[in-house]
């Protein structure tokens, strides 16, 4: 996992069973690659699905929206990169931007965004992020590009 001023670059695995009948990465697997990369980032910081062992009290998050635009297929098994960052972080939700890239970063296979909402596990209603989650999330907020 490498860090850049504009987010994280995480290598992910494409396995043979991720491919469709034509040998291309199945469209549904792109979202899975993004999920794995983002989960790896948070796990590295101590986040866990089990609140008893998680370094964060916010463990009940739901995806509200997931949008992917496909540009160039991934052919065969391999190790593409998922580049992700946070575009916006609010009181109860955050918006990740992402790109799925070739290992050398020269090809953008897909790009999009994912919106997460922090939920109260008792009510399933949006609830504010804790201070420790906001601190960790702000490390991923993409710096504006100046020209």
Secondary structure by P-SEA (a helix, b strand, c coil): ccccccbbbbbbbbccccccccccccccaaaaaaaaaaaaaaaaacccccccccccccccccccbbbbbbccccccbbbbbbbbbbccccccbbbbbbbbccccccccccccbbbbbbbccccccbbbbcaaaaaaaaaaccccccc
